[in-house]
């Protein structure tokens, strides 16, 4: 009896996977999702395929494909993170959160989106478009501005704390990141001390390391 039940369940799963696999727009590369989960106090720093850098805050999860589509770069965020997006006008960068969708070409901003429906985004440079998934409201957020979700409406205001972006870089951690990507972040934080590596082989070596202050 149990064998029959298990067989039926497996058949259902296989059928669902087959339907999903055959749906337009779903190819094998979409299955190769990378999940970064940060449960520690230090910021987890990840460099994406396109060169964009994500500073993932505590108790946050970032999900993205191993290889982006040709026309867009789409990631999913639960929690909070600071994004430094590489410019590419032919590949729009999209961030999916619980209630809001964020669209950007190249800029730096932080996002806080939690399960309690709270949402907050502040732009350090550039400009992003923030849209509610329900209701269709959209706002453009430029540098120095902050948008919040209040009573199911997006509210735009001045960014009160200009140092809020620094919280992500006080204590940073890298996990299995290439040395060249680590140095790109470190050099950006210390412009008077630029570290360079002469060996291309060494640049590709992967490290797990943490920096504080």
C-alpha beads as a LAMMPS data file, in Angstrom:
LAMMPS data file: protein, C-alpha beads

213 atoms
212 bonds

1 atom types
1 bond types

-500.0 500.0 xlo xhi
-500.0 500.0 ylo yhi
-500.0 500.0 zlo zhi

Masses

1 110.0

Atoms # bond

1 1 1 0.000 0.000 0.000
2 1 1 2.740 2.458 0.982
3 1 1 4.673 1.563 -2.154
4 1 1 1.658 2.532 -4.257
5 1 1 1.253 5.853 -2.391
6 1 1 4.952 6.740 -2.760
7 1 1 4.889 5.804 -6.437
8 1 1 1.861 8.048 -6.995
9 1 1 3.527 10.951 -5.200
10 1 1 6.727 10.575 -7.225
11 1 1 4.708 10.438 -10.448
12 1 1 2.964 13.680 -9.487
13 1 1 6.278 15.391 -8.744
14 1 1 7.787 14.208 -12.025
15 1 1 4.714 15.449 -13.950
16 1 1 4.904 18.863 -12.266
17 1 1 8.618 19.136 -12.997
18 1 1 7.995 18.122 -16.625
19 1 1 5.313 20.804 -17.045
20 1 1 7.573 23.428 -15.454
21 1 1 10.529 22.334 -17.588
22 1 1 8.483 22.713 -20.802
23 1 1 7.085 26.138 -19.942
24 1 1 8.367 28.941 -22.231
25 1 1 11.340 30.815 -20.835
26 1 1 12.482 28.058 -18.491
27 1 1 15.806 26.599 -19.525
28 1 1 18.483 24.662 -17.691
29 1 1 20.426 27.723 -16.557
30 1 1 17.423 28.907 -14.525
31 1 1 17.717 25.743 -12.420
32 1 1 21.254 26.592 -11.266
33 1 1 20.261 28.894 -8.429
34 1 1 22.798 30.078 -5.878
35 1 1 21.527 30.746 -2.352
36 1 1 23.555 32.926 0.016
37 1 1 22.307 32.931 3.602
38 1 1 23.843 35.126 6.288
39 1 1 23.101 34.199 9.901
40 1 1 26.090 36.016 11.386
41 1 1 26.507 39.627 12.548
42 1 1 29.238 40.382 10.019
43 1 1 28.232 41.390 6.482
44 1 1 28.581 38.631 3.878
45 1 1 30.026 40.116 0.672
46 1 1 29.373 38.435 -2.673
47 1 1 30.431 39.442 -6.189
48 1 1 27.927 38.393 -8.839
49 1 1 28.714 37.190 -12.346
50 1 1 28.294 40.686 -13.831
51 1 1 30.644 42.333 -11.315
52 1 1 27.877 43.707 -9.071
53 1 1 28.701 43.535 -5.362
54 1 1 26.131 42.579 -2.720
55 1 1 26.709 43.264 0.988
56 1 1 24.255 40.886 2.676
57 1 1 23.100 41.853 6.168
58 1 1 22.432 39.601 9.152
59 1 1 19.486 37.172 8.979
60 1 1 19.149 37.754 5.235
61 1 1 18.947 35.486 2.200
62 1 1 19.985 36.285 -1.378
63 1 1 19.007 34.030 -4.274
64 1 1 20.284 34.423 -7.841
65 1 1 21.075 32.323 -10.944
66 1 1 24.599 31.094 -11.526
67 1 1 24.393 32.708 -14.978
68 1 1 22.149 35.684 -15.743
69 1 1 19.793 35.811 -18.725
70 1 1 20.922 37.794 -21.761
71 1 1 18.338 40.560 -21.257
72 1 1 18.114 40.882 -17.455
73 1 1 19.850 40.230 -14.151
74 1 1 17.286 39.083 -11.605
75 1 1 17.855 38.296 -7.919
76 1 1 15.604 37.664 -4.916
77 1 1 16.173 39.221 -1.490
78 1 1 14.740 38.370 1.909
79 1 1 16.076 40.688 4.603
80 1 1 18.485 43.556 3.992
81 1 1 21.482 44.245 1.783
82 1 1 23.545 46.968 0.160
83 1 1 23.822 46.659 -3.634
84 1 1 26.598 48.169 -5.747
85 1 1 25.296 47.339 -9.215
86 1 1 27.564 47.199 -12.254
87 1 1 26.277 49.314 -15.147
88 1 1 24.896 47.450 -18.136
89 1 1 22.165 49.223 -20.105
90 1 1 21.353 46.063 -22.052
91 1 1 20.774 43.983 -18.917
92 1 1 18.343 45.519 -16.446
93 1 1 19.067 44.591 -12.814
94 1 1 15.902 43.451 -10.986
95 1 1 15.444 42.703 -7.291
96 1 1 12.375 40.793 -6.163
97 1 1 11.206 41.180 -2.550
98 1 1 7.999 40.173 -0.811
99 1 1 5.914 43.223 -1.726
100 1 1 8.140 45.307 -3.990
101 1 1 10.082 45.024 -7.220
102 1 1 13.214 47.128 -7.764
103 1 1 14.620 47.996 -11.197
104 1 1 18.040 49.551 -11.755
105 1 1 20.720 49.877 -14.432
106 1 1 23.723 50.842 -12.302
107 1 1 23.817 52.452 -8.879
108 1 1 24.401 51.872 -5.157
109 1 1 21.623 51.559 -2.584
110 1 1 20.494 49.566 0.432
111 1 1 17.272 47.598 0.802
112 1 1 15.427 46.318 3.861
113 1 1 12.523 43.985 3.166
114 1 1 11.269 41.748 5.960
115 1 1 8.446 39.253 6.398
116 1 1 6.495 41.724 8.554
117 1 1 5.885 43.720 5.326
118 1 1 8.278 46.501 6.345
119 1 1 10.232 47.895 3.403
120 1 1 12.848 50.626 3.115
121 1 1 15.250 51.605 0.341
122 1 1 17.861 54.386 0.370
123 1 1 19.912 55.378 -2.673
124 1 1 23.552 56.394 -2.267
125 1 1 24.165 57.201 -5.950
126 1 1 22.282 56.833 -9.201
127 1 1 18.545 56.210 -9.410
128 1 1 16.237 53.215 -9.077
129 1 1 12.601 52.461 -9.827
130 1 1 10.543 50.885 -7.039
131 1 1 7.159 49.317 -7.848
132 1 1 4.483 47.725 -5.697
133 1 1 3.514 44.265 -6.905
134 1 1 -0.089 44.935 -5.905
135 1 1 -1.665 48.233 -6.874
136 1 1 0.885 49.186 -9.509
137 1 1 2.294 52.269 -7.728
138 1 1 5.838 53.171 -8.842
139 1 1 8.300 55.821 -7.681
140 1 1 11.740 56.892 -8.879
141 1 1 14.282 57.175 -6.072
142 1 1 17.405 59.260 -6.678
143 1 1 20.573 59.740 -4.625
144 1 1 19.901 61.128 -1.159
145 1 1 16.312 59.883 -1.155
146 1 1 14.593 57.110 0.809
147 1 1 11.377 55.264 0.019
148 1 1 9.337 53.341 2.599
149 1 1 6.167 51.270 2.487
150 1 1 3.472 52.717 4.721
151 1 1 -0.206 51.745 4.714
152 1 1 0.359 49.895 1.416
153 1 1 1.700 53.058 -0.208
154 1 1 5.250 54.013 -1.194
155 1 1 6.381 57.194 0.602
156 1 1 9.375 59.227 -0.604
157 1 1 11.548 61.332 1.744
158 1 1 15.074 62.655 2.287
159 1 1 17.627 60.188 3.636
160 1 1 18.122 61.225 7.254
161 1 1 21.323 59.317 8.066
162 1 1 23.987 59.674 5.383
163 1 1 26.263 57.222 7.242
164 1 1 23.778 54.363 7.162
165 1 1 25.603 52.807 4.221
166 1 1 28.758 52.444 6.316
167 1 1 27.155 49.890 8.595
168 1 1 27.608 47.240 5.936
169 1 1 31.384 47.622 5.705
170 1 1 32.415 47.827 9.372
171 1 1 32.755 44.057 9.590
172 1 1 32.784 42.157 6.288
173 1 1 33.185 38.483 5.496
174 1 1 33.946 36.635 2.252
175 1 1 33.153 32.974 1.644
176 1 1 34.879 31.156 -1.231
177 1 1 35.426 34.413 -3.140
178 1 1 38.176 35.006 -5.720
179 1 1 41.060 37.125 -4.445
180 1 1 40.547 39.704 -7.213
181 1 1 36.929 40.221 -6.118
182 1 1 37.967 40.555 -2.474
183 1 1 40.624 43.133 -3.338
184 1 1 38.136 45.129 -5.414
185 1 1 36.010 45.580 -2.284
186 1 1 38.972 46.205 0.039
187 1 1 40.528 48.770 -2.298
188 1 1 37.213 50.613 -2.582
189 1 1 37.117 50.923 1.211
190 1 1 40.755 52.039 1.496
191 1 1 41.558 54.341 -1.453
192 1 1 44.935 55.326 0.021
193 1 1 46.052 51.687 0.197
194 1 1 45.607 49.971 -3.167
195 1 1 46.591 46.292 -3.217
196 1 1 47.421 44.712 -6.563
197 1 1 48.377 41.171 -7.542
198 1 1 50.799 40.519 -10.389
199 1 1 49.776 36.881 -10.836
200 1 1 46.554 36.121 -12.723
201 1 1 46.611 32.627 -11.230
202 1 1 46.732 34.015 -7.705
203 1 1 43.881 36.397 -8.542
204 1 1 41.613 33.392 -9.179
205 1 1 42.449 31.652 -5.912
206 1 1 39.464 31.513 -3.587
207 1 1 39.496 32.622 0.017
208 1 1 37.256 32.603 3.070
209 1 1 38.269 35.565 5.242
210 1 1 36.867 38.267 7.519
211 1 1 37.869 41.910 8.043
212 1 1 36.884 44.294 10.827
213 1 1 37.403 48.072 10.804

Bonds

1 1 1 2
2 1 2 3
3 1 3 4
4 1 4 5
5 1 5 6
6 1 6 7
7 1 7 8
8 1 8 9
9 1 9 10
10 1 10 11
11 1 11 12
12 1 12 13
13 1 13 14
14 1 14 15
15 1 15 16
16 1 16 17
17 1 17 18
18 1 18 19
19 1 19 20
20 1 20 21
21 1 21 22
22 1 22 23
23 1 23 24
24 1 24 25
25 1 25 26
26 1 26 27
27 1 27 28
28 1 28 29
29 1 29 30
30 1 30 31
31 1 31 32
32 1 32 33
33 1 33 34
34 1 34 35
35 1 35 36
36 1 36 37
37 1 37 38
38 1 38 39
39 1 39 40
40 1 40 41
41 1 41 42
42 1 42 43
43 1 43 44
44 1 44 45
45 1 45 46
46 1 46 47
47 1 47 48
48 1 48 49
49 1 49 50
50 1 50 51
51 1 51 52
52 1 52 53
53 1 53 54
54 1 54 55
55 1 55 56
56 1 56 57
57 1 57 58
58 1 58 59
59 1 59 60
60 1 60 61
61 1 61 62
62 1 62 63
63 1 63 64
64 1 64 65
65 1 65 66
66 1 66 67
67 1 67 68
68 1 68 69
69 1 69 70
70 1 70 71
71 1 71 72
72 1 72 73
73 1 73 74
74 1 74 75
75 1 75 76
76 1 76 77
77 1 77 78
78 1 78 79
79 1 79 80
80 1 80 81
81 1 81 82
82 1 82 83
83 1 83 84
84 1 84 85
85 1 85 86
86 1 86 87
87 1 87 88
88 1 88 89
89 1 89 90
90 1 90 91
91 1 91 92
92 1 92 93
93 1 93 94
94 1 94 95
95 1 95 96
96 1 96 97
97 1 97 98
98 1 98 99
99 1 99 100
100 1 100 101
101 1 101 102
102 1 102 103
103 1 103 104
104 1 104 105
105 1 105 106
106 1 106 107
107 1 107 108
108 1 108 109
109 1 109 110
110 1 110 111
111 1 111 112
112 1 112 113
113 1 113 114
114 1 114 115
115 1 115 116
116 1 116 117
117 1 117 118
118 1 118 119
119 1 119 120
120 1 120 121
121 1 121 122
122 1 122 123
123 1 123 124
124 1 124 125
125 1 125 126
126 1 126 127
127 1 127 128
128 1 128 129
129 1 129 130
130 1 130 131
131 1 131 132
132 1 132 133
133 1 133 134
134 1 134 135
135 1 135 136
136 1 136 137
137 1 137 138
138 1 138 139
139 1 139 140
140 1 140 141
141 1 141 142
142 1 142 143
143 1 143 144
144 1 144 145
145 1 145 146
146 1 146 147
147 1 147 148
148 1 148 149
149 1 149 150
150 1 150 151
151 1 151 152
152 1 152 153
153 1 153 154
154 1 154 155
155 1 155 156
156 1 156 157
157 1 157 158
158 1 158 159
159 1 159 160
160 1 160 161
161 1 161 162
162 1 162 163
163 1 163 164
164 1 164 165
165 1 165 166
166 1 166 167
167 1 167 168
168 1 168 169
169 1 169 170
170 1 170 171
171 1 171 172
172 1 172 173
173 1 173 174
174 1 174 175
175 1 175 176
176 1 176 177
177 1 177 178
178 1 178 179
179 1 179 180
180 1 180 181
181 1 181 182
182 1 182 183
183 1 183 184
184 1 184 185
185 1 185 186
186 1 186 187
187 1 187 188
188 1 188 189
189 1 189 190
190 1 190 191
191 1 191 192
192 1 192 193
193 1 193 194
194 1 194 195
195 1 195 196
196 1 196 197
197 1 197 198
198 1 198 199
199 1 199 200
200 1 200 201
201 1 201 202
202 1 202 203
203 1 203 204
204 1 204 205
205 1 205 206
206 1 206 207
207 1 207 208
208 1 208 209
209 1 209 210
210 1 210 211
211 1 211 212
212 1 212 213
